[in-house]
Amino acid sequence: DTEVTQTPKHLVMGMTNKKSLKCEQHMGHRAMYWYKQKAKKPPELMFVYSYEKLSINESVPSRFSPECPNSSLLNLHLHALQPEDSALYLCASSQDGGVYNEQFFGPGTRLTVL
Amino acid sequence: GQNIDQPTEMTATEGAIVQINCTYQTSGFNGLFWYQQHAGEAPTFLSYNVLDGLEEKGRFSSFLSRSKGYSYLLLKELQMKDSASYLCAGADSNYQLIWGAGTKLIIKP
């Protein structure tokens, strides 16, 4: 299994809602990533988990809260988002976040905040 | 600072060859990645270079010159399905990817 899966594919939420994005991989990878991508822009790194511990938080607002329940799962909890948070949210995984580690991306969740 | 530069858009003809250039500046260097991204889809890995020289993989090749901070992606025998954005990304000293803005490649019949 060389796939990273993400649910849901699309999400529309109001600014007062609470929702979660989910990501799963069964490649035995120990590093998992959340990226945000706006149209015609490159992915922006949000968070990195390495061996289930948060290793990088790129100054992301607290309305985004990551969680890594186990080595295969990664969640992104969303609360009180703003319309400018509308974007494609990509999850990726790599062997261990070190050298030669290509990142495998999931299909993304397209988020619209109304 | 850290920076990746690549052209915004390129156009090429089906069956031809195209070279997409990338220059990089990163804090430390742990390799250069190329990814392909079709509109509305996730990036997919194409190549990784950490040593100088050319890596060939089917119709796609990638070149790296560390002394010049320069890489290129060469696509041969272009097909319509190669129309996509091509993202160059450098791995810094923490192995984190510094992404370029992407080059949109348009293939014409």
Backbone of each chain as ProteinMPNN parsed JSONL, in Angstrom:
{"seq_chain_A": "DTEVTQTPKHLVMGMTNKKSLKCEQHMGHRAMYWYKQKAKKPPELMFVYSYEKLSINESVPSRFSPECPNSSLLNLHLHALQPEDSALYLCASSQDGGVYNEQFFGPGTRLTVL", "coords_chain_A": {"N_chain_A": [[0.857, -1.182, 0.0], [0.874, 1.988, -1.115], [-0.195, 4.418, -0.526], [-1.499, 7.572, 0.526], [-4.24, 8.505, 2.31], [-6.958, 10.811, 2.508], [-9.58, 12.342, 4.287], [-12.387, 14.544, 4.759], [-12.983, 14.761, 1.13], [-13.938, 17.166, 0.245], [-14.88, 20.097, 2.05], [-17.134, 22.237, 3.539], [-17.493, 24.891, 5.673], [-18.798, 26.93, 8.348], [-17.767, 29.952, 10.054], [-18.022, 29.542, 12.751], [-17.997, 26.888, 13.176], [-16.803, 23.596, 14.234], [-14.538, 21.33, 12.967], [-12.882, 18.38, 11.642], [-10.002, 17.301, 9.856], [-8.834, 14.326, 8.31], [-6.113, 12.025, 7.99], [-4.403, 9.255, 6.639], [-1.946, 6.685, 6.529], [-0.358, 3.662, 5.472], [2.241, 2.856, 5.107], [4.244, 2.51, 6.83], [5.589, 4.785, 7.432], [7.299, 7.276, 9.371], [7.232, 9.963, 9.598], [5.008, 12.656, 9.289], [3.063, 15.139, 7.625], [1.404, 18.314, 7.501], [0.204, 20.444, 5.013], [-0.712, 23.611, 3.601], [-2.295, 24.783, 0.73], [-2.748, 27.347, -1.483], [-4.488, 28.478, -4.445], [-2.539, 28.234, -7.375], [-0.19, 28.542, -6.015], [2.752, 27.388, -4.213], [2.869, 24.49, -1.973], [2.445, 25.253, 1.511], [4.211, 24.638, 4.355], [2.763, 23.471, 7.356], [2.688, 21.853, 9.755], [4.844, 19.364, 11.216], [5.077, 16.021, 12.093], [7.147, 13.812, 13.744], [7.93, 10.572, 14.384], [5.566, 10.435, 15.867], [5.638, 12.708, 17.394], [5.223, 16.207, 17.68], [7.249, 18.028, 15.677], [7.745, 20.264, 14.18], [6.226, 23.394, 14.014], [4.987, 25.673, 12.075], [4.524, 28.429, 12.95], [1.705, 28.529, 12.989], [-1.675, 29.665, 13.225], [-3.618, 29.274, 16.266], [-6.139, 28.324, 15.785], [-5.941, 26.182, 14.197], [-5.333, 22.883, 14.954], [-3.178, 20.295, 15.362], [-3.082, 16.683, 15.515], [-1.691, 13.57, 16.382], [-2.636, 10.544, 16.631], [-1.598, 7.938, 16.354], [1.087, 6.159, 14.675], [0.124, 5.901, 12.104], [-1.895, 7.657, 11.633], [-3.097, 10.994, 11.203], [-4.47, 13.952, 12.298], [-6.229, 17.037, 11.708], [-7.515, 19.501, 13.52], [-10.086, 21.864, 13.325], [-11.16, 25.103, 14.125], [-13.187, 27.92, 14.521], [-12.472, 29.183, 12.083], [-11.302, 31.427, 9.465], [-12.466, 33.126, 6.474], [-10.216, 33.433, 4.798], [-8.786, 31.181, 5.275], [-9.609, 29.278, 3.569], [-8.654, 26.794, 1.354], [-6.592, 24.271, -0.248], [-5.902, 21.503, 1.661], [-3.201, 19.59, 2.332], [-1.977, 16.413, 3.145], [0.999, 14.688, 3.912], [3.445, 12.036, 3.868], [6.571, 10.642, 4.956], [9.493, 8.529, 5.007], [11.162, 8.882, 7.363], [11.514, 11.558, 7.731], [14.057, 12.348, 7.178], [17.142, 12.405, 5.319], [17.05, 11.713, 1.767], [14.389, 11.309, 1.756], [11.593, 11.079, 0.076], [8.485, 12.722, -0.122], [5.245, 11.509, 0.177], [2.177, 12.401, -1.053], [-1.201, 12.914, 0.0], [-4.52, 13.09, -1.567], [-5.654, 15.44, -0.792], [-7.757, 17.81, 1.002], [-10.29, 19.886, 0.061], [-11.031, 22.873, 1.352], [-13.57, 25.106, 2.21], [-14.34, 28.094, 3.721], [-17.021, 29.759, 4.995]], "CA_chain_A": [[0.0, 0.0, 0.0], [1.725, 3.173, -1.224], [-1.147, 5.502, -0.647], [-1.915, 8.4, 1.642], [-5.655, 8.841, 2.103], [-7.445, 11.952, 3.271], [-11.037, 12.573, 4.309], [-13.171, 14.378, 3.534], [-12.392, 15.353, -0.082], [-14.384, 18.558, 0.238], [-15.51, 20.492, 3.308], [-17.607, 23.619, 3.625], [-17.829, 25.141, 7.075], [-18.955, 28.301, 8.78], [-16.676, 30.44, 10.907], [-18.197, 29.109, 14.138], [-18.003, 25.421, 13.231], [-15.615, 22.807, 14.56], [-14.447, 20.16, 12.096], [-11.551, 17.746, 11.626], [-9.505, 16.629, 8.657], [-8.146, 13.099, 8.691], [-5.104, 11.534, 7.052], [-3.967, 7.92, 7.04], [-0.998, 5.989, 5.651], [0.038, 2.348, 5.976], [3.536, 2.539, 4.504], [5.235, 2.429, 7.903], [6.32, 6.04, 7.516], [7.293, 7.811, 10.734], [7.08, 11.424, 9.534], [3.765, 13.063, 8.614], [3.085, 16.583, 7.407], [0.255, 19.06, 7.004], [0.489, 21.603, 4.182], [-1.829, 24.394, 3.085], [-1.958, 25.266, -0.609], [-3.674, 28.239, -2.172], [-4.453, 28.309, -5.903], [-1.368, 28.716, -8.123], [0.922, 28.771, -5.092], [3.3, 26.114, -3.746], [2.406, 24.098, -0.637], [3.082, 25.902, 2.657], [4.281, 23.699, 5.479], [2.106, 23.903, 8.597], [3.136, 21.045, 10.886], [5.523, 18.101, 10.958], [5.179, 15.053, 13.181], [8.192, 12.82, 13.545], [7.753, 9.541, 15.42], [4.355, 10.788, 16.609], [5.824, 13.926, 18.198], [5.23, 17.426, 16.877], [8.631, 18.505, 15.609], [7.761, 21.586, 13.572], [4.982, 24.145, 13.931], [5.445, 26.869, 11.344], [3.795, 29.638, 13.392], [0.326, 28.416, 12.499], [-2.632, 30.143, 14.246], [-4.127, 28.221, 17.159], [-7.41, 27.785, 15.307], [-5.563, 24.894, 13.602], [-4.737, 22.079, 16.013], [-2.868, 18.96, 14.841], [-3.053, 15.569, 16.461], [-1.165, 12.341, 15.779], [-3.016, 9.498, 17.593], [-0.631, 6.849, 16.228], [2.033, 6.388, 13.569], [-0.546, 5.829, 10.799], [-2.981, 8.627, 11.548], [-2.82, 12.402, 11.475], [-5.687, 14.758, 12.227], [-6.108, 18.49, 11.83], [-8.769, 19.999, 14.082], [-10.332, 23.22, 12.852], [-12.146, 25.797, 14.967], [-13.251, 29.382, 14.358], [-11.647, 29.561, 10.931], [-11.609, 32.636, 8.732], [-12.586, 32.856, 5.028], [-8.9, 33.34, 4.142], [-8.249, 29.834, 5.491], [-10.057, 28.422, 2.464], [-7.475, 26.33, 0.609], [-6.414, 22.816, -0.325], [-5.057, 21.032, 2.761], [-2.522, 18.378, 1.901], [-1.229, 15.609, 4.099], [2.071, 13.926, 3.272], [4.24, 11.232, 4.789], [7.872, 10.203, 4.445], [10.013, 7.417, 5.807], [11.455, 9.331, 8.724], [11.79, 12.989, 7.752], [15.481, 12.623, 7.0], [17.699, 12.499, 3.969], [16.502, 10.835, 0.725], [12.998, 10.995, 2.036], [10.549, 11.696, -0.721], [7.205, 12.826, 0.558], [4.083, 11.01, -0.553], [1.064, 13.278, -0.735], [-2.586, 12.507, -0.174], [-5.233, 13.859, -2.588], [-6.026, 16.748, -0.26], [-9.13, 18.204, 1.352], [-10.553, 21.268, -0.379], [-11.791, 23.509, 2.43], [-14.166, 26.421, 1.974], [-14.867, 28.692, 4.944], [-17.984, 30.803, 4.613]], "C_chain_A": [[0.9, 1.24, 0.0], [0.875, 4.422, -1.3], [-1.313, 6.26, 0.666], [-3.363, 8.796, 1.37], [-6.036, 10.004, 3.004], [-8.961, 12.007, 3.173], [-11.34, 13.807, 5.122], [-12.445, 14.961, 2.323], [-12.712, 16.84, -0.153], [-15.039, 18.85, 1.578], [-15.88, 21.958, 3.216], [-18.022, 23.851, 5.073], [-17.976, 26.63, 7.344], [-17.869, 28.678, 9.768], [-16.828, 29.997, 12.358], [-18.142, 27.59, 14.292], [-16.698, 24.861, 13.774], [-15.625, 21.573, 13.664], [-13.041, 19.586, 12.192], [-11.25, 17.17, 10.262], [-8.7, 15.407, 9.105], [-7.206, 12.646, 7.576], [-4.613, 10.184, 7.567], [-2.963, 7.368, 6.033], [-0.593, 4.669, 6.31], [1.318, 1.903, 5.304], [4.613, 2.388, 5.567], [6.071, 3.693, 8.036], [6.199, 6.623, 8.921], [7.256, 9.339, 10.761], [5.813, 11.74, 8.756], [3.652, 14.579, 8.667], [1.683, 17.101, 7.078], [0.763, 20.271, 6.234], [-0.827, 22.305, 3.851], [-1.408, 24.909, 1.713], [-3.084, 26.119, -1.176], [-3.473, 28.066, -3.679], [-3.213, 28.976, -6.499], [-0.198, 29.097, -7.219], [1.506, 27.42, -4.689], [2.712, 25.742, -2.391], [3.175, 24.869, 0.442], [3.062, 24.92, 3.82], [3.614, 24.296, 6.712], [2.717, 23.181, 9.795], [3.896, 19.817, 10.376], [5.49, 17.27, 12.234], [6.262, 14.042, 12.814], [8.135, 11.837, 14.7], [6.677, 9.965, 16.422], [4.528, 11.993, 17.521], [5.862, 15.127, 17.258], [6.649, 17.987, 16.865], [8.715, 19.9, 14.998], [6.349, 22.15, 13.561], [5.371, 25.482, 13.327], [4.587, 28.086, 11.681], [2.369, 29.652, 12.859], [-0.63, 28.912, 13.59], [-3.254, 28.988, 15.02], [-5.486, 27.687, 16.742], [-7.191, 26.489, 14.501], [-4.844, 24.085, 14.687], [-4.459, 20.678, 15.484], [-2.885, 17.918, 15.955], [-2.541, 14.34, 15.736], [-1.451, 11.185, 16.731], [-2.097, 8.273, 17.548], [0.172, 7.049, 14.954], [1.367, 6.37, 12.2], [-1.541, 6.961, 10.573], [-2.522, 10.032, 11.899], [-4.12, 13.162, 11.296], [-5.332, 16.241, 12.249], [-7.464, 19.007, 12.278], [-8.89, 21.489, 13.776], [-11.405, 23.874, 13.706], [-12.036, 27.29, 14.737], [-12.356, 29.86, 13.219], [-12.164, 30.847, 10.283], [-11.744, 32.31, 7.241], [-11.233, 32.718, 4.323], [-8.203, 32.006, 4.393], [-8.722, 28.851, 4.421], [-8.864, 28.08, 1.581], [-7.565, 24.827, 0.437], [-5.461, 22.418, 0.804], [-4.516, 19.659, 2.403], [-1.821, 17.713, 3.072], [-0.15, 14.865, 3.321], [2.763, 13.08, 4.331], [5.572, 10.915, 4.132], [8.449, 9.213, 5.441], [10.318, 7.842, 7.229], [11.819, 10.809, 8.781], [13.244, 13.336, 7.546], [15.888, 12.637, 5.54], [17.11, 11.436, 3.061], [15.024, 10.563, 0.896], [12.045, 11.745, 1.128], [9.263, 11.702, 0.098], [6.1, 12.336, -0.373], [2.88, 11.83, -0.097], [-0.271, 12.557, -0.876], [-3.274, 13.415, -1.181], [-5.697, 15.232, -2.101], [-7.491, 16.861, 0.129], [-9.302, 19.653, 0.914], [-11.513, 21.895, 0.62], [-12.285, 24.88, 1.998], [-14.767, 26.906, 3.284], [-15.772, 29.858, 4.564], [-18.12, 31.872, 5.697]], "O_chain_A": [[1.596, 1.514, 0.977], [1.179, 5.36, -2.038], [-1.275, 5.684, 1.753], [-3.672, 9.357, 0.318], [-5.511, 10.162, 4.106], [-9.544, 11.754, 2.119], [-10.628, 14.101, 6.083], [-11.398, 15.59, 2.477], [-11.882, 17.657, -0.552], [-15.671, 17.979, 2.176], [-15.06, 22.807, 2.866], [-18.812, 23.088, 5.628], [-17.373, 27.47, 6.675], [-17.139, 27.818, 10.26], [-15.867, 30.064, 13.124], [-18.228, 27.07, 15.404], [-15.657, 25.518, 13.783], [-16.62, 20.851, 13.614], [-12.132, 20.209, 12.741], [-12.127, 16.621, 9.595], [-7.995, 15.434, 10.113], [-7.467, 12.855, 6.391], [-4.43, 9.992, 8.77], [-3.115, 7.562, 4.827], [-0.497, 4.57, 7.533], [1.479, 0.73, 4.968], [5.777, 2.161, 5.238], [7.127, 3.685, 8.669], [5.166, 6.497, 9.578], [7.25, 9.939, 11.835], [5.567, 11.168, 7.694], [4.087, 15.218, 9.626], [0.883, 16.404, 6.454], [1.618, 21.02, 6.706], [-1.895, 21.694, 3.824], [-0.297, 25.412, 1.549], [-4.218, 25.665, -1.325], [-2.438, 27.577, -4.131], [-2.882, 30.117, -6.176], [0.673, 29.874, -7.608], [0.825, 26.401, -4.809], [2.117, 26.59, -1.726], [4.376, 25.11, 0.319], [2.001, 24.435, 4.213], [3.85, 25.449, 7.073], [3.202, 23.815, 10.731], [3.643, 19.306, 9.285], [5.832, 17.752, 13.314], [6.278, 13.496, 11.711], [8.277, 12.223, 15.86], [6.85, 9.869, 17.637], [3.654, 12.274, 18.34], [6.454, 15.07, 16.18], [7.185, 18.37, 17.905], [9.662, 20.639, 15.272], [5.4, 21.479, 13.156], [6.0, 26.316, 13.978], [3.995, 28.699, 10.793], [1.894, 30.665, 12.345], [-0.421, 28.612, 14.766], [-3.399, 27.878, 14.507], [-5.946, 26.688, 17.295], [-8.149, 25.791, 14.169], [-3.863, 24.552, 15.266], [-5.397, 19.939, 15.184], [-2.73, 18.22, 17.138], [-2.921, 14.093, 14.592], [-0.605, 10.863, 17.565], [-1.845, 7.643, 18.575], [-0.05, 8.02, 14.229], [1.984, 6.786, 11.219], [-1.977, 7.193, 9.446], [-1.676, 10.231, 12.771], [-4.791, 13.034, 10.272], [-4.277, 16.64, 12.742], [-8.439, 18.963, 11.527], [-7.945, 22.261, 13.94], [-12.441, 23.268, 13.979], [-10.944, 27.858, 14.753], [-11.587, 30.81, 13.367], [-13.29, 31.285, 10.52], [-11.188, 31.311, 6.786], [-11.117, 31.966, 3.355], [-7.16, 31.724, 3.803], [-8.269, 27.707, 4.388], [-8.15, 28.969, 1.116], [-8.501, 24.189, 0.92], [-4.346, 22.933, 0.891], [-5.266, 18.704, 2.201], [-1.16, 18.367, 3.878], [-0.378, 14.458, 2.182], [2.682, 13.363, 5.526], [5.689, 10.917, 2.906], [7.962, 9.075, 6.563], [9.814, 7.255, 8.187], [12.376, 11.267, 9.778], [13.637, 14.49, 7.717], [15.068, 12.856, 4.648], [16.713, 10.37, 3.531], [14.472, 9.676, 0.244], [11.725, 12.908, 1.375], [9.003, 10.803, 0.898], [6.038, 12.704, -1.546], [2.604, 11.935, 1.098], [-0.449, 11.708, -1.749], [-2.688, 14.407, -1.614], [-6.085, 16.083, -2.902], [-8.342, 16.112, -0.35], [-8.556, 20.535, 1.339], [-12.672, 21.49, 0.718], [-11.523, 25.703, 1.489], [-15.596, 26.225, 3.888], [-15.35, 30.808, 3.905], [-18.888, 32.821, 5.536]]}, "seq_chain_B": "GQNIDQPTEMTATEGAIVQINCTYQTSGFNGLFWYQQHAGEAPTFLSYNVLDGLEEKGRFSSFLSRSKGYSYLLLKELQMKDSASYLCAGADSNYQLIWGAGTKLIIKP", "coords_chain_B": {"N_chain_B": [[18.78, 34.265, 3.325], [16.23, 31.873, 2.393], [15.46, 30.586, -0.773], [13.744, 29.699, -3.743], [13.818, 29.693, -7.184], [11.973, 29.61, -10.156], [10.749, 29.472, -13.56], [7.563, 31.009, -14.282], [5.714, 30.108, -16.184], [5.659, 27.911, -19.01], [5.619, 26.988, -22.471], [5.218, 24.298, -24.712], [5.575, 21.978, -27.473], [3.719, 19.079, -28.361], [5.465, 16.014, -28.382], [7.936, 17.198, -28.446], [10.93, 18.446, -26.705], [11.441, 19.739, -23.433], [12.961, 21.961, -21.116], [13.003, 22.697, -17.751], [14.071, 25.1, -15.614], [15.668, 25.66, -12.409], [16.721, 27.594, -9.74], [18.379, 27.71, -6.599], [18.532, 28.664, -3.133], [19.392, 27.648, -0.08], [19.366, 27.132, 3.516], [21.878, 25.292, 4.39], [22.047, 22.144, 2.645], [20.241, 19.483, 1.475], [19.555, 18.11, -0.783], [17.61, 18.071, -3.859], [14.371, 18.234, -4.982], [11.975, 17.287, -7.476], [8.607, 17.747, -8.25], [5.487, 16.817, -9.719], [2.439, 18.403, -10.412], [-0.873, 18.098, -11.165], [-3.673, 20.146, -12.041], [-5.712, 20.837, -9.282], [-5.032, 18.512, -8.028], [-2.94, 16.392, -5.891], [0.611, 16.919, -5.304], [2.969, 14.851, -7.039], [5.8, 12.769, -6.672], [8.706, 13.17, -8.645], [11.567, 13.239, -8.996], [14.792, 13.042, -7.349], [17.735, 14.682, -6.495], [20.942, 14.667, -5.104], [23.604, 14.591, -5.469], [25.968, 16.002, -7.8], [25.14, 16.079, -11.248], [23.407, 14.113, -13.77], [20.282, 12.547, -13.509], [18.492, 9.968, -14.857], [15.223, 8.994, -15.742], [13.268, 7.246, -17.428], [11.227, 9.121, -19.563], [11.777, 11.411, -18.261], [14.335, 13.496, -16.924], [16.648, 14.654, -14.458], [18.807, 17.245, -13.432], [21.609, 18.339, -11.502], [23.622, 20.962, -10.207], [25.569, 21.623, -7.67], [27.482, 23.556, -7.03], [26.658, 25.713, -8.487], [24.14, 26.132, -7.545], [21.874, 25.14, -8.909], [19.384, 23.525, -10.845], [17.802, 21.405, -13.265], [14.854, 20.172, -14.879], [14.249, 17.842, -17.307], [12.119, 17.09, -19.882], [11.207, 14.696, -22.172], [9.909, 13.753, -25.436], [7.274, 14.869, -25.31], [3.981, 14.604, -23.984], [0.429, 15.151, -24.123], [-0.638, 14.755, -21.613], [1.363, 15.598, -19.965], [0.987, 18.192, -19.371], [0.97, 20.319, -16.751], [1.735, 21.577, -13.447], [5.089, 22.057, -12.427], [7.008, 21.509, -9.703], [9.766, 22.681, -7.985], [11.818, 21.818, -5.281], [13.875, 22.444, -2.552], [15.764, 20.704, -0.103], [16.428, 21.651, 3.146], [18.859, 22.216, 5.824], [17.543, 21.008, 7.915], [16.183, 19.078, 6.66], [13.76, 19.938, 5.71], [11.394, 20.867, 3.207], [11.879, 23.47, 0.944], [9.882, 25.221, -1.068], [9.562, 26.009, -4.549], [7.609, 28.317, -6.565], [6.472, 26.965, -8.601], [6.263, 25.821, -12.002], [4.152, 26.318, -14.602], [3.39, 24.168, -17.1], [2.471, 24.178, -20.406], [1.227, 22.183, -22.904], [1.076, 22.038, -26.354], [-0.765, 20.829, -29.208]], "CA_chain_B": [[17.441, 33.725, 3.293], [16.027, 30.681, 1.578], [14.71, 30.978, -1.954], [13.744, 28.815, -4.911], [13.297, 30.435, -8.339], [11.709, 28.863, -11.383], [9.855, 30.278, -14.411], [6.141, 30.885, -13.943], [4.971, 29.36, -17.195], [6.368, 27.559, -20.241], [4.775, 26.332, -23.471], [5.991, 23.419, -25.587], [4.756, 21.244, -28.442], [3.651, 17.623, -28.206], [6.551, 15.31, -29.053], [9.189, 17.945, -28.327], [11.675, 18.371, -25.445], [11.424, 21.005, -22.709], [13.82, 22.005, -19.922], [12.518, 23.632, -16.739], [15.205, 25.437, -14.751], [15.4, 26.015, -11.015], [17.883, 27.986, -8.94], [17.998, 27.601, -5.194], [19.38, 29.09, -2.012], [18.819, 27.097, 1.145], [20.254, 27.05, 4.674], [22.278, 23.895, 4.271], [21.452, 21.537, 1.445], [20.102, 18.031, 1.563], [18.995, 17.539, -2.0], [16.674, 18.864, -4.654], [13.271, 17.395, -5.443], [11.007, 17.762, -8.461], [7.276, 17.162, -8.14], [4.499, 17.192, -10.737], [1.098, 18.6, -9.835], [-1.962, 18.451, -12.061], [-4.608, 21.099, -11.423], [-6.671, 20.278, -8.341], [-4.566, 17.24, -7.479], [-1.777, 16.475, -5.011], [1.911, 16.74, -5.972], [3.544, 13.498, -7.084], [7.253, 12.796, -6.733], [9.337, 12.832, -9.92], [12.991, 12.933, -8.924], [15.586, 13.566, -6.239], [19.173, 14.758, -6.75], [21.748, 15.219, -4.014], [24.955, 14.702, -6.029], [26.022, 16.654, -9.106], [25.012, 15.214, -12.415], [22.111, 13.857, -14.396], [19.566, 11.32, -13.156], [17.506, 9.727, -15.907], [14.145, 8.086, -15.345], [12.316, 7.216, -18.541], [11.183, 10.351, -20.368], [12.143, 12.546, -17.416], [15.682, 13.509, -16.365], [16.879, 15.83, -13.619], [20.228, 17.581, -13.339], [21.953, 19.184, -10.365], [24.954, 21.512, -10.011], [25.565, 22.205, -6.324], [28.323, 24.759, -6.997], [25.903, 26.82, -9.101], [22.799, 26.233, -6.962], [21.057, 25.086, -10.122], [18.862, 22.235, -11.261], [16.776, 21.444, -14.296], [14.061, 18.98, -15.185], [14.162, 17.692, -18.757], [11.031, 16.202, -20.273], [11.347, 14.341, -23.593], [8.734, 13.139, -26.094], [6.163, 15.429, -24.537], [2.624, 14.139, -24.228], [-0.56, 16.127, -23.632], [-0.848, 14.542, -20.18], [2.438, 16.252, -19.217], [0.535, 19.536, -18.999], [0.859, 20.309, -15.29], [2.745, 22.429, -12.794], [6.28, 21.324, -11.981], [7.49, 22.188, -8.503], [11.138, 22.425, -7.548], [11.871, 21.991, -3.824], [15.17, 22.141, -1.958], [15.724, 20.241, 1.292], [17.421, 22.435, 3.886], [19.666, 21.463, 6.791], [16.613, 20.228, 8.745], [15.47, 18.185, 5.733], [12.449, 20.453, 5.349], [11.364, 21.271, 1.807], [11.627, 24.85, 0.567], [9.231, 25.027, -2.363], [9.4, 27.056, -5.545], [6.21, 28.641, -6.857], [5.98, 26.053, -9.626], [6.247, 26.222, -13.405], [3.008, 25.748, -15.323], [3.799, 23.735, -18.438], [1.352, 24.023, -21.336], [1.616, 21.409, -24.083], [0.177, 22.288, -27.487], [-0.679, 19.748, -30.205]], "C_chain_B": [[17.371, 32.514, 2.391], [15.114, 31.054, 0.417], [14.846, 29.939, -3.049], [13.122, 29.608, -6.057], [13.121, 29.505, -9.527], [10.748, 29.682, -12.235], [8.399, 29.995, -14.073], [5.408, 29.978, -14.915], [5.859, 29.074, -18.4], [5.374, 26.862, -21.178], [5.673, 25.489, -24.373], [5.024, 22.628, -26.463], [4.824, 19.745, -28.156], [4.764, 16.957, -29.011], [7.914, 15.968, -28.903], [9.857, 17.674, -26.971], [11.563, 19.727, -24.758], [12.295, 20.872, -21.462], [13.298, 23.076, -18.981], [13.649, 23.86, -15.747], [14.763, 25.845, -13.355], [16.708, 26.443, -10.377], [17.453, 28.046, -7.485], [19.049, 28.209, -4.28], [18.724, 28.538, -0.774], [19.851, 27.153, 2.264], [20.683, 25.605, 4.827], [21.603, 23.301, 3.041], [21.439, 20.031, 1.601], [19.359, 17.473, 0.364], [17.925, 18.411, -2.618], [15.633, 17.913, -5.231], [12.525, 18.088, -6.579], [9.702, 16.985, -8.269], [6.429, 17.656, -9.308], [3.152, 17.363, -10.046], [0.115, 18.982, -10.928], [-2.961, 19.298, -11.297], [-5.593, 20.375, -10.518], [-6.246, 18.966, -7.712], [-3.354, 17.461, -6.578], [-0.489, 16.38, -5.819], [2.33, 15.277, -5.966], [5.038, 13.609, -7.351], [7.742, 12.398, -8.118], [10.782, 12.411, -9.741], [13.625, 13.571, -7.703], [17.05, 13.545, -6.651], [19.86, 15.311, -5.51], [23.209, 15.351, -4.441], [24.881, 15.377, -7.386], [25.816, 15.629, -10.215], [23.572, 15.01, -12.817], [21.552, 12.526, -13.929], [18.484, 11.123, -14.204], [16.494, 8.698, -15.444], [13.102, 8.132, -16.449], [12.374, 8.495, -19.359], [11.651, 11.579, -19.587], [13.583, 12.392, -16.923], [15.809, 14.742, -15.488], [18.378, 15.993, -13.421], [20.446, 18.483, -12.145], [23.395, 19.661, -10.479], [24.953, 22.22, -8.666], [26.376, 23.498, -6.266], [27.575, 25.962, -7.564], [24.526, 26.999, -8.457], [21.73, 26.124, -8.032], [20.623, 23.651, -10.402], [17.976, 22.443, -12.479], [16.083, 20.103, -14.405], [13.881, 18.948, -16.697], [13.064, 16.682, -19.084], [11.127, 15.97, -21.781], [10.036, 13.762, -24.114], [7.448, 13.574, -25.384], [4.82, 14.871, -24.988], [1.655, 15.154, -23.627], [-0.741, 15.991, -22.124], [0.271, 15.151, -19.326], [2.097, 17.706, -18.865], [0.215, 19.535, -17.507], [1.769, 21.406, -14.756], [3.874, 21.552, -12.301], [6.943, 22.13, -10.872], [8.891, 21.72, -8.164], [11.173, 22.676, -6.036], [13.25, 21.574, -3.321], [15.003, 21.709, -0.511], [16.821, 20.962, 2.056], [18.127, 21.572, 4.937], [18.814, 20.633, 7.749], [15.788, 19.255, 7.926], [14.063, 18.665, 5.412], [12.499, 21.001, 3.92], [11.048, 22.758, 1.684], [11.129, 24.801, -0.873], [9.348, 26.252, -3.257], [7.921, 27.26, -5.83], [5.619, 27.74, -7.928], [6.04, 26.667, -11.011], [5.071, 25.537, -14.076], [3.45, 25.439, -16.747], [2.564, 23.482, -19.279], [1.869, 23.299, -22.569], [0.587, 21.661, -25.183], [0.338, 21.18, -28.521], [0.23, 20.135, -31.374]], "O_chain_B": [[18.338, 32.174, 1.708], [14.117, 31.752, 0.601], [15.917, 29.372, -3.26], [12.019, 30.137, -5.917], [14.008, 28.718, -9.857], [10.005, 30.505, -11.7], [8.044, 28.898, -13.64], [4.573, 29.17, -14.508], [6.705, 29.89, -18.767], [4.416, 26.232, -20.73], [6.762, 25.921, -24.751], [3.816, 22.613, -26.225], [5.865, 19.222, -27.757], [4.982, 17.291, -30.175], [8.937, 15.352, -29.204], [9.426, 16.813, -26.204], [11.587, 20.76, -25.427], [12.357, 19.812, -20.839], [13.165, 24.236, -19.371], [14.128, 22.919, -15.115], [13.642, 26.31, -13.146], [17.704, 25.724, -10.465], [16.311, 28.387, -7.175], [20.24, 28.266, -4.584], [17.602, 28.924, -0.447], [21.054, 27.214, 2.01], [19.926, 24.782, 5.341], [20.692, 23.901, 2.471], [22.469, 19.393, 1.824], [18.626, 16.49, 0.475], [17.409, 19.344, -2.004], [15.966, 16.921, -5.88], [12.453, 19.316, -6.634], [9.691, 15.76, -8.144], [6.626, 18.76, -9.816], [2.776, 16.558, -9.195], [0.235, 20.041, -11.545], [-3.087, 19.193, -10.077], [-6.235, 19.412, -10.936], [-7.003, 18.366, -6.949], [-2.809, 18.562, -6.507], [-0.493, 15.817, -6.914], [2.076, 14.554, -5.003], [5.482, 14.433, -8.149], [7.267, 11.423, -8.699], [11.2, 11.372, -10.253], [13.084, 14.501, -7.105], [17.556, 12.518, -7.102], [19.416, 16.304, -4.935], [23.964, 16.126, -3.854], [23.846, 15.33, -8.05], [26.256, 14.483, -10.127], [22.653, 15.635, -12.289], [22.242, 11.508, -13.944], [17.652, 12.005, -14.417], [16.838, 7.679, -14.845], [12.177, 8.943, -16.418], [13.448, 8.908, -19.797], [11.89, 12.642, -20.16], [14.003, 11.297, -16.55], [15.16, 15.758, -15.737], [19.115, 15.02, -13.263], [19.586, 19.296, -11.805], [24.288, 18.88, -10.804], [24.391, 23.308, -8.54], [26.014, 24.429, -5.546], [27.83, 27.099, -7.167], [23.813, 27.942, -8.801], [20.791, 26.919, -8.065], [21.386, 22.701, -10.223], [17.459, 23.539, -12.695], [16.638, 19.055, -14.073], [13.413, 19.918, -17.294], [13.093, 15.548, -18.606], [11.129, 16.917, -22.568], [9.173, 13.34, -23.344], [6.655, 12.75, -24.928], [4.555, 14.691, -26.177], [2.019, 15.92, -22.735], [-0.971, 16.982, -21.431], [0.149, 15.215, -18.102], [2.844, 18.364, -18.141], [-0.695, 18.839, -17.057], [2.477, 22.072, -15.511], [3.651, 20.442, -11.818], [7.375, 23.265, -11.07], [9.162, 20.523, -8.069], [10.605, 23.662, -5.568], [13.729, 20.483, -3.63], [14.197, 22.28, 0.224], [17.992, 20.906, 1.68], [18.002, 20.347, 4.932], [19.302, 19.664, 8.332], [14.819, 18.676, 8.418], [13.251, 17.895, 4.899], [13.521, 21.53, 3.484], [10.069, 23.243, 2.252], [11.855, 24.395, -1.78], [9.248, 27.387, -2.792], [7.081, 26.473, -5.392], [4.407, 27.742, -8.145], [5.888, 27.877, -11.176], [5.002, 24.308, -14.112], [3.834, 26.334, -17.501], [1.71, 22.672, -18.916], [2.827, 23.74, -23.203], [-0.617, 21.515, -24.97], [1.434, 20.648, -28.701], [0.415, 19.346, -32.3]]}, "name": "protein", "num_of_chains": 2, "seq": "DTEVTQTPKHLVMGMTNKKSLKCEQHMGHRAMYWYKQKAKKPPELMFVYSYEKLSINESVPSRFSPECPNSSLLNLHLHALQPEDSALYLCASSQDGGVYNEQFFGPGTRLTVLGQNIDQPTEMTATEGAIVQINCTYQTSGFNGLFWYQQHAGEAPTFLSYNVLDGLEEKGRFSSFLSRSKGYSYLLLKELQMKDSASYLCAGADSNYQLIWGAGTKLIIKP"}
